[in-house]
């Protein structure tokens, strides 16, 4: 016999399933890719079955808590179906554990068998459908990472080096742009060769994505030095931009590849700050040895 507390849980499960059903249904209507549209329809139909199960236990319809609107569709368009669906599925991982515990509370064997199927759907079937979805963003993700991550570490190191050698923000900013432009061309060439070997995407596309990602990152990191005259302020703001970009990309990548965000971001930020520190001390050393401050201030 289910208690009042159990029925409250059923109400919650019922709402969660109808919410997810609406999200998948909205995305399927919005998607222009027929394969993705079909996959999303499968997921929405599956969630509707789950909802009907919980509805049958609680004995009434459950009103959804959300209304998927323009904002959700824009996010889907920007970040892609795989990222969006992975976020939804990650939120359901705790629910699976609750479903397993709820199995013990059901006395009806037929209801138990249905709930076991629901658990199996959540654990395997939905993950399989998401894994089969082809998204161009995921396809080029490694090339964006190649450009963005390398640019952040390298250019932040250059700026930190000039922090130790000079007080002129314009010199540090221009140096970052010059070094960054040359490095962007070099990375684009490396990406071209890599893509030719892997043969998963067009080599020219891989080179363009990598080079553009690198160059865009370089410009963003150089802006504080070009707009401000206090080199400490410029360095702090530029480092903030670097931290924000690397955190955002690491979060996106960790969701796509179902990795632990905390582990990935710690490694990325550690590399960034160690490079900045090393660059500062090296720049300070070079500045003292060659008397750069006396020459350029």
Helices and strands as residue ranges (DSSP letters): H 4-30, H 34-58, H 70-103, H 109-120, I 121-125, H 126-132, H 136-139, H 141-165, H 169-198, H 203-227, H 231-256, H 261-290, H 292-296
